[in-house]
């Protein structure tokens, strides 16, 4: 016999002994979806199939999974706490990302021999439920349907509880408002207006009318169907997906959540969709319907009364009103910029401007102003002065524009403050054709200065938007000729008693014309 030991044989025996010792260890395995502990991985797999209808064999066949895909699946479940029914009903492997190859922990499930798993025959199975008078036998399909129903009802219950909590908050705010009125001994109709210089200082109970106006279907249909508006925001976000990738975004005044969904689709990791109006309830349903609830967090509340969980990289908001500044929502954007935006963060849009142009629509002037000269044979000229006090929001046909435009206000959203609504500017309008000047028309342009830049205008020279144009009629028409230049000044200010409203004064032809809206 040789004195040289058979090392290969010893090594083989050693490995066998070591493997048998590892297998003999009584290591328990925790269920992936509940607190149940099973004595072995095989029993854990069986438990998940029977109790949670989680069938690894079916998933393996459905998605042609290998051992690497299995590892991703287990880590995905541990990281996301995914529900078994969501996984079984998915049409694509939700775990198909290389980040799930990194083990979350030294998990017993990762030791399972997934390659040897074979999908069990799909012959009908029965599940038993104990009842008072015996046993009820359920088919596998019936059992799965019951599971789906339970999950659906559970989610509906959570959603109803959220809606109830929102209603409770609104009721409490209403009670507080009424109590304040009663204690002060006044009624809301007789109370003095609250004098503040920006929206953030306005008590919420005095701002309810503004938010309630956005709780109706019609206004959101009008905004969403405005292709100039909505497609500009869409292009600014989706065509600049690198800017949004892995970013935290605030959608301020989210409405139905369309901008939030654009941002989530562009790659944002978290989007805070915030709105004070009750349309946020609909936004929750819309976001869920599009399977974006894991990325978009809805918040009901006024920005000034809400504290976000973290600072954001980007603030996106469709805040513009008539004549750009009406409604005063720019105040909230400025407030969010100063409080919630990270240093170097991005505002979208980032700048806007307001322009004036001359209008020669004599027919509309006759219809609205001259009408009062003869009303069924009676003179009502005194009404003309009242009519022209209110700025009119309307679409002005391009054919009636009789001058070159003039930019009267530039606003850099990154630098402006709440005094942006108060300004005086001179204007110079070169007349382009002979006509009768009936009014001046105001409109605004909006800019998204990004790698793929986007902009849009609300002017009469382009596709009409829901903002239309703001028309400042004169009481009397003024004849002008091509080559003339209309010069004057325009002053805009915030109303003291109505922080979201504007006053405008136009000085031209030696006369002062004042408007409100």
Secondary structure as GFF3:
##gff-version 3
##sequence-region A 1 517
A	DSSP	alpha_helix	7	24	.	.	.	ID=ss1
A	DSSP	beta_strand	29	30	.	.	.	ID=ss2
A	DSSP	beta_strand	37	38	.	.	.	ID=ss3
A	DSSP	alpha_helix	41	52	.	.	.	ID=ss4
A	DSSP	alpha_helix	56	63	.	.	.	ID=ss5
A	DSSP	alpha_helix	67	80	.	.	.	ID=ss6
A	DSSP	alpha_helix	84	89	.	.	.	ID=ss7
A	DSSP	three_ten_helix	98	101	.	.	.	ID=ss8
A	DSSP	three_ten_helix	108	111	.	.	.	ID=ss9
A	DSSP	three_ten_helix	114	116	.	.	.	ID=ss10
A	DSSP	beta_strand	126	131	.	.	.	ID=ss11
A	DSSP	beta_strand	134	139	.	.	.	ID=ss12
A	DSSP	alpha_helix	140	184	.	.	.	ID=ss13
A	DSSP	three_ten_helix	199	201	.	.	.	ID=ss14
A	DSSP	three_ten_helix	204	206	.	.	.	ID=ss15
A	DSSP	alpha_helix	208	212	.	.	.	ID=ss16
A	DSSP	alpha_helix	217	224	.	.	.	ID=ss17
A	DSSP	alpha_helix	227	238	.	.	.	ID=ss18
A	DSSP	alpha_helix	241	244	.	.	.	ID=ss19
A	DSSP	beta_strand	248	252	.	.	.	ID=ss20
A	DSSP	alpha_helix	258	265	.	.	.	ID=ss21
A	DSSP	beta_strand	270	275	.	.	.	ID=ss22
A	DSSP	alpha_helix	279	289	.	.	.	ID=ss23
A	DSSP	beta_strand	296	300	.	.	.	ID=ss24
A	DSSP	three_ten_helix	303	305	.	.	.	ID=ss25
A	DSSP	beta_strand	312	317	.	.	.	ID=ss26
A	DSSP	alpha_helix	330	340	.	.	.	ID=ss27
A	DSSP	beta_strand	341	348	.	.	.	ID=ss28
A	DSSP	beta_strand	351	359	.	.	.	ID=ss29
A	DSSP	alpha_helix	362	368	.	.	.	ID=ss30
A	DSSP	three_ten_helix	370	373	.	.	.	ID=ss31
A	DSSP	alpha_helix	382	387	.	.	.	ID=ss32
A	DSSP	beta_strand	392	394	.	.	.	ID=ss33
A	DSSP	three_ten_helix	398	400	.	.	.	ID=ss34
A	DSSP	beta_strand	406	412	.	.	.	ID=ss35
A	DSSP	three_ten_helix	418	421	.	.	.	ID=ss36
A	DSSP	beta_strand	423	430	.	.	.	ID=ss37
A	DSSP	beta_strand	435	448	.	.	.	ID=ss38
A	DSSP	beta_strand	454	457	.	.	.	ID=ss39
A	DSSP	beta_strand	469	480	.	.	.	ID=ss40
A	DSSP	beta_strand	485	494	.	.	.	ID=ss41
A	DSSP	beta_strand	502	508	.	.	.	ID=ss42
A	DSSP	beta_strand	511	516	.	.	.	ID=ss43
###
